Amino acid sequence: MPTAIGNQHPRSPVRFDDRPILVFWETTKACSLSCRHCRATAVSAALPGELTTDQGLRFLDQLTAFGRPAPILVMTGGDCLARPDLLQLTTRARDLGIVVALSPSVTPHLTPESLAPFADQGVRSVSISLDGACSSTHDRVRGVRGHFEATVRALEWLTESGFKVQVNTTVMRANVGELADIAAILRRLAVPIWEVFFLVNVGRGTLLLAPDAEENEGVCQFLYEASRYSLLVRTVEAPFFRRVVAQRNARATADSSPDSVTHGPLYASLVQRLSELLGPPPHRALSPSVSTRDGMGVVFVGHDGSVRPSGFLPQTLGNVKQRDLADIYRNDRLLLKIRAAEFGGRCGRCSYRDLCGGSRSRAFAASGDPLGEDPGCAYSED
């Protein structure tokens, strides 16, 4: 049963009925890596049907229909730098007043020289992936020997060049024990944002083992602690992290000791390791402030223009080649139900359904129902 503290919600979630805050555009499937967990199942060359330059420019024009400010556009892939017209596309976005963030792969395409023209345009945000604290783990995930060292070097020169850098880490059984060490690497490199992806079994990720619900809970509790070391921690496909933050903040306000709450052996080992590496936490937690989930505040556009609630939920809602993105986002029946929190199972009964709402992608992967309960969440009020 929920405790009194568990039901104290610190703020009402922001609604995103008219516009998303983030639009993810899978600019291409092309990528020279073969990552074991790749959502996009990227390939070495662009696939037929990819948005042409003209179609991409028209898609960018569509974003202005959301009004000002336009959503932030995250250009991802595959490897966005494998798209030869990327600079032309970001130029149009700049002219339209659209803020762009790049999410490239660490390949020979990613160099200070290749990013300089984008920096000159005002593109300042770049996210890259780090999926292990050592070469043996990260290189095994990425499928390229020496990729860990190349990633650390890229993080070093990106931060030195003045980019706002975000590191993306996908949590899986193969690396969950290294999360504290990854946090320490980010602290050493002065990376300010850590976006932690909780594995959903789509794409090549179907071949990997995801942590179970109890382990997910331990990871979220650990991430709360990690955010006390000057790291802004966000999660993808783990909106229940916001519930954890709300509960932990409520306990802190009530002056009860977090140490009196048991969060499981994984949490205990990760926090102990974090303390060994970084000492006692120097700050209050940097809590996530925006209640987004698949199809609510975020929307995904595939390489071929297909629109989905997220990149991890393979349910097509329409295509920007035939229909404006704003129309799809505002009027699609599934997205309306997601934003209304019309969920089944535990998610539908949970008092945190607006603040959290569960991963719609994981619900779909588990049951085929994007409105079903999220089996990756351990919390229950039954």
N, C-alpha and C positions, 0 to 999 in steps of 0.2 A: 504494500500500500504506500502511496506517496506520503512523504513527511510534510509538515508545515513549511519547512525551508524549501523543499522541492517544488512547491507550488507558488513560490514568490517569484514572479517574473519581473525583472527590473525595468523593462520597457516594452511598449507595444511594437510589434514588428512593422516595418515599413511595407506598404503595399506597392505592387508594381503592375497595376492593371493596365496602364496606358503605355508604359515604356519599360524596357529592360535597362539595367545599368551597364550590362556587359553583353556584347555580341561577339561570339567566337566564330571566326571564319577559317575553316580548313582550306587554306588557299590552294593546296596541292596534296596529293598522296605521295609525291616523290620524296624520297629520303634515302641516303646511302647507308643508314643504320638498319638493323633488324632487331629492334628491342623486343625482349621476350614478353613484355606486358603491353605492347603497342595497341592502343585503342583503335587507331586508324588502319591497322594492318598495312602499314606503308610499304611501298615498293620502290624499285630503283628509278623508275621514270613515271612521268605524269600519265594518268589513265585517260582514256577517251571520255568525253563528256565534261571535262573540267571547264569551269567558267573561263571563257576567253577574256582577253583584255577588255574588249568593249562591254561584254556582259558584266565583268567585274566593276567597271566604271559605273555602269547603270545601277548595279547593286549598291555601290557606295552612295549614289544619289538617293536611293530609297531610304537610307538611314536618316535623311533630313526630315522625313515625314513624321518622325517621333517628336519633332520640335527641339527646342534648345533648353538645356544642353543635349546634344545628341549622345547616344550611348557610346561608351568607350569601345573601340574596336580592337580585339585581340587577334592578330594575324598569326595563325599557327599552321600545322600541317599534320603529317609529313614534316618536311623542312621548308618553312616559308622562304628561306634564302635560295632554295632551288628553283624558285619561280623567277624567270628572267625579267618580268615586267613589274616586279615588286615595288621598285622605286617610283615608277609611273603611278601605281595604285596609291601609294602613300602620299604622293604629291597631290592627287585629287582629294584624298581624305583631308589633308591639311587645308586645302583651298575651301573645303566645305565646313571647316571648323570642327572636324572629328578628331578626337584624341586617339592616337594609335599606340598600341603596345605590340612588340614583336616577341614571338616565342620560337626561336630557331633551335635547330639541333646543333650539337657541337660536332661539326664536321670541318673539312678544309674550307668550306664556304664562310665560316664564321671567323673573321679577322678584324682587327682595328680598321684596316683599310676598307673592308666591305661595309662596315657599319657607319663609317664617317659621313657618307652622303645622307643617311637617315638622321644622324645626329644634327647635321646642318639644317634639316627640315624641322627639327624640334621634337623628333622621336626620342624620348628619354627613358622609356621603360622597356626592359628586356627581361625575359624569364628563361632560364635553362634548367635542365634536370640534373639532379644528383641523387642517385639511388643506392648509395652505399658509402660507408666511411673509409673504405679501403679499395684498392684496385681489384682484388679478387672478387668482391661482391658486385661492385658497380660494373666492372667490365663484363662479368657474366650476364648481368641483366641487359647491358647495352649491346653485347655481341661483338665488341671490338677491343682487342688488346691495347692497353695504353690509354683507354678513353678516360679513366679516372684522372690521370695526370693532366690530360688535355682539358678536362672540365675545370679542374682547379685553376689552371693557368688562365682559362677564359674568364672565370670569376674574378681573378685578380686584375686583369686588364680592363674588364668592364667597369668594376668599381673605381679603379684609378682614372678611367676616362670620364667619369662623372655620370654614368648611367645609373638610374634607379633599378637595382637588380633584385629580382625575386628568384628564389630557388624552389623548384618543384621536386617533391619526393613522393614516390608511390610506395605505400606501405604494403608489404607482403611478408609471408613467413620467412622468406630468404633474407630480409634485411631488418625485420622489426627489432631485433636485439641491438642494432647499431644506431638507433635514432638519437640517443644521447650524444654519441660521437659525431653524428652529422650536425647536430645543433652546435656543438663546440667548434666544428669547422666553420660554420656560418658566422659564429661570433668572432672567430679569429680573422675572417676575411671581411668583416664589417658589412655583411649582407643583412639588410634590414627586414626582409619579408620572407617568410617560409610558408609555402603553400603545400599542404600535405594531402595527397590523393589517397583515398582508401579504395583498394582494388575492387573493381567490378568485373565480373567474368564475361567480358566482351572482347572482340578482336583476338589478338594473341594472348590476352589475359586469361582466356579460358583454360590455358595450360598451366597456370600458376595457382598456388594455394594462397587464399586470402586468410587473414586472421579471423577467428570466430568472433561472435558478438561480445563475449567477455573480454577477449583480448582488445577488441576495438575500444571498449570502455576504458581499459587500462591505458591504451595509447592516448585517448582524449584527455584523461586525467593527467598524464605526463605532459601533453602539449600545453595544458594550462600552466604547469610549472615552467616549461621551457619559455613561455611568453614573458616570464618575469626576468629574463636575461636580455632585455632590449630587442626582442624578436617579436614582430607582429606576425602572429600565427593565424593562418586561415586553413580551412579544410575544404576539400572537394569530395562529394559523395559521402560526407559525414556531417550533415547538418545537426546531428545530435551533439556535436561539439558545443554548439550554442547553449544547449540545455545544460551541459556540464559546466560551462562558464557561469550561467545564471545560478546554478546550485552552489558553486564554489564561492561566487561573489556574495551570495546571500549568507553563507556561513561566515564569511569574513566580516560582513556587516553585523552579524549577531555575536561576534567576538568568540565564536567557538573555534577550537583548534582543528585545522585540517588534518593534523597528525592523528586525531582520534578517529578518523574515518578510514576504513580499509578499502583500498582500491585494487587489490589483487597482486599476485607475485610479479607480473610483468611491469606494472607501474612501480612497484617497490624497487626492482632491479634497475629500471631506467632512471629513476630519480636519484638513486644512490650513485649511479655512474655519472649523472649530470653534476652532482655535487662534487664528486672527485675531480672532475675535469674543470669546473668553473667556479667552485666554491659556493657559498650561500647565495641565494637569489638577491640581487640588489634592488629590484624594483617591484612595483605592483604589476599584476598581469595586464598585458595589452590585449584587451578583449575584442573579438569581432563585433562590429556594430550594425551590420546590415543583414537582415534575414532573407537571404536568397536561397533558392533551390532550383532544381531542374524545371525550366519553364516559368519560373517566377523570379524576375529580375535578371535572368540569363537566358540566352537562346543560342542555338548552334546552327551554323550554315555549313553544309558539307562542300566538298570540292566541286560537286556537280550542281550546286545550288539548292540541294534538298535541305529542308528546315526540320530540325528536331528539337525537343526540349533541352537536350544536352548531347554532347558527343558520345556519352556512354549509354544513351537510350535510343536504340535503333528503330524508332517509330517515326516515319516521315509524315509531316503535317502539311506539306505543300512544297513549292519550289519557287525561288525568287526569279526564275526565268519567266514564269507565268503569272506570279502574284506577288504583290508588294509585301515585304517582310512585316511592316507595321500592321497590315490587315491580318496576316496569319497570327502574329503574336497577340493581337487584341481580341480576336474572334474565334480562334480555334477552340472546339468544345473540350478537348483534353486539357489544354492550357487553362481554360476557365475553371475546370474542376480542380486542377492542381492549385491554382491561386485561391480557390475557395476552400482548400483543405478538405475536400470530399474523399477521404481515405477510408480504406477498410482495415479490419484487424486492429491490432494495438495502436497503430498510428492514428486511426480514426477516433479512438477513445482517449487518446493521450491529451493531457492538459497543455502539453508543449507543441501541439500539432501546428499552431501558427508560427511559433518561434522556430521550430525545427521542421516537422513534416516528413522527416525520413528521406532517404535516397529513393527517388522515383526510379532511377536506373537500376538499383539493386533489387527493388521490388519486382521490376519487369524481368530482370535476368533470372530471378528465383521462381516466379510464378506465371509470367506472361501477362501480369496485370500491373500496369504502371501506377495504379491507384491502390495497390495492395500494401500490406505492411512490409516494413524494411527488416529483413531477418538479420541485418548486421548490427542492430541496436539491441542492447541488453536491458534497457529500461522498460519497466512494466508497472502499470497502475492497477492491474487486475488483482 
